[in-house]
Amino acid sequence: MFNSYLKFMLKSSLTIWWGAATFAIEVIGLALPTQIISFNKIWLLPLLFIVSLSLFIGVTVLYKGWNLYSKAYEGINVAQIIKIENEQVFLLKGLRNICLGSILEIRRVIEGVNIPIGFIELTNQNDNGMVQAKPIWIMPGHLRDIETHSLSAESLLVSQNLSKDMFQRWLNESTETRVNDLIKRGTKS
């Protein structure tokens, strides 16, 4: 996660120019004879102060930036589940940087335990910052609870990490459903 943070922080084109300028100044400083560059004690103290202040500010910005970046995807919650035209729409809050079409895992919290129950796809972002998502696949028992409103939106969390077991269950169920549909079509003709 720290590597993606560094890529996020350093992906600006300004970083490349800053690095090139710093490199050029250092090469020029090393190439010049030592008699040309000399510091007396009056200039050394302000220079040390400026360098140490810059280091302090840089470390502080990295630390605070890391806190912001690492918490950007924590706590994605389902604000509401709305039924529109026989389809469930999940309204999510807590997403900052979204990519429409992304697939997220939805989890149900029962007595402090997160249980994966299905997958949703991000479809739209409203003007108020809420993100709409449609269910791709939800386990039948939990889908029934959502449809009968016995499952509250507050007991659902959203994760960007897809669990391998849930993904395999979805593939197996989808494949089984498609095979059964093909068999039904074949027996009808």
Secondary structure as GFF3:
##gff-version 3
##sequence-region A 1 189
A	DSSP	alpha_helix	2	10	.	.	.	ID=ss1
A	DSSP	alpha_helix	13	31	.	.	.	ID=ss2
A	DSSP	alpha_helix	41	70	.	.	.	ID=ss3
A	DSSP	beta_strand	76	84	.	.	.	ID=ss4
A	DSSP	beta_strand	87	93	.	.	.	ID=ss5
A	DSSP	beta_strand	103	110	.	.	.	ID=ss6
A	DSSP	beta_strand	113	125	.	.	.	ID=ss7
A	DSSP	beta_strand	131	138	.	.	.	ID=ss8
A	DSSP	alpha_helix	140	147	.	.	.	ID=ss9
A	DSSP	three_ten_helix	153	155	.	.	.	ID=ss10
A	DSSP	beta_strand	156	159	.	.	.	ID=ss11
A	DSSP	alpha_helix	164	188	.	.	.	ID=ss12
###
